[in-house]
Amino acid sequence: MKLKQESNIILIVMENNEDLIQNLKVLRDHLTAPFYTVVTALGMLKNVKTGYWNGNEYMIHEQKAPAELLGISGVITPDTDPFFHFHIILGKEDGSVTGGHLIEAKIANTLEMVLLSGNIKVQRVQNGLLKKLDIIKEDQL
């Protein structure tokens, strides 16, 4: 994994066979802001596990073959557990699409990701079976 930061923008490039979640863990140790959002990410993933939350647990779906990363949305909050929350959309070789909550994945070929940092302080709060994101000091509307 390679990265370059200018101001509050971070460009990350991951290479073939790198573990996406392990790279996020390494990245977390170098992040200094409390909040990051994924602006964009594209490339290919393989050995992907996504989840669908049925209200009690994640139903796991696997995509072993390489698939195009068509879209990703999510946040990285280095000081919380869990420290990231990503949803992905994958394009399969046959043209069909799948997606869900990212659980694990390996890079196939490359992944190019752009993050935008912010100084929004957040925490994860247990809400039933989930740990939901909460703003520590919110603005009143």
Steps between C-alpha positions, in 0.01 A plus 500: 500500500619847411351830610550870458331777700457865405301715738189299588506270194666157507566290189549128567610239247481130587656221297402151387446245781517755783239452770266800506405470867862450612599807298225700670639393838850614400357824362310565825829521692613787276179704502490810718148639447197354680289454185557402135254444220564302184466741208552227241664161451533287191686194388436130545441275799500123549421260785242749616260447788210741529219500749131580502367602842172316562434670834678234706819415315684537173404251231834436325538497121827398333647606167820301441570599138641845421234769463511868407456737793223719359431700810585539862367723773616515853686657784817434696492606863842398638411534869182288496420129498428408229726759338350482150161448339497438123233393256612383157353427158672239283462427128544134416644356178149412372383860541295441812547712810522415868592687813453559868686573822872431445631228730818388322670522160828465317617733229487362145732701275471841672286723717514880492330680789462864598419604857398840633578574865300708743518614860158362597528312829297179506443190708324167456201443726347159563144501364349156526732265315679777308759763587369813329696812422424799721630856493667595829419871485234575243386833367142592585274561201 
